[in-house]
């Protein structure tokens, strides 16, 4: 089973709330940029204006602090590497060849 929520103390906020918050933030920035564009087009210098930025950023999947804390515990090699994929395809090819030889004999 996945261990995604077993180690954190609190459950993550619902996706709908995060999406709504992000949508509101994008709308706010877009509205402020439109007003800045209108002010600049009316004759005010662009250097005199404050450009709006992101006030809210959603929490990302990987928390940097949690990653630093659990960095020593992780294994040096991730389990899903290309060599595993290669091994699987080689194993399947060998099985196919062995089956073909068995059918011909």
SEKOL-918027 format. One line per 10 residues: number of its first residue (from 1); their letters; for each residue x, y, z of C-alpha. Coordinates in steps of 0.25 Angstrom, whole numbers. Each point is the difference from the previous one (the first is absolute). Last residue first. Layout:
// SEKOL-918027
NUM	A	X:Y:Z; ...
This chain:
// SEKOL-918027
105	XXXXXXXXXX	48:-117:-125; -7:12:-7; -10:3:11; 11:-1:11; 9:10:-8; -11:10:-2; -3:-1:15; 15:2:4; 0:12:-10; -12:6:7
95	XXXXXXXXXX	5:-2:14; 14:6:-4; -8:12:-6; -8:2:13; 12:-1:9; 7:10:-9; -12:9:1; -1:-1:15; 15:2:2; 0:13:-9
85	XXXXXXXXXX	-12:5:9; 8:-3:12; 12:7:-6; -8:12:-3; -3:3:15; -12:-2:8; 6:-4:14; 7:13:3; 14:-2:4; 7:7:12
75	XXXXXXXXXX	-11:-5:10; -7:10:8; 2:2:15; 10:12:-2; -9:8:-8; -12:-1:9; 3:13:7; 5:7:-13; -13:-4:-7; -9:4:11
65	XXXXXXXXXX	6:14:0; -1:1:-16; -15:-5:0; -2:-8:-13; -14:1:-5; 0:15:0; -8:9:9; -8:10:-8; 6:13:-2; -7:13:5
55	XXXXXXXXXX	4:14:-2; 5:-2:-14; 4:13:-6; -6:14:-4; 9:10:-7; 2:13:8; 0:12:-9; 10:11:-1; 9:-7:-10; -12:-2:-10
45	XXXXXXXXXX	-1:15:-2; -14:6:1; -6:4:-13; -14:-6:-2; 5:-13:-6; 8:-2:13; -12:1:9; -8:-9:-9; 11:-11:0; 1:1:15
35	XXXXXXXXXX	-15:-2:1; 1:-12:-9; 12:-5:9; -9:1:12; -11:-8:-6; 9:-11:-5; 6:-1:14; -13:-1:7; -5:-10:-10; 12:-9:2
25	XXXXXXXXXX	-1:1:15; -15:-3:-1; 3:-12:-8; 11:-5:9; -10:1:12; -10:-8:-8; 10:-11:-4; 5:-1:15; -15:-1:5; -4:-10:-10
15	XXXXXXXXXX	13:-8:3; -4:-2:14; 10:4:11; 11:-10:3; -2:-8:13; 7:4:12; 12:-7:7; 7:-6:-12; 6:-14:0; -12:-8:-5
5	XXXXX	-5:9:-10; 9:-5:-12; 4:-14:5; -7:-7:-12; -4:-14:2
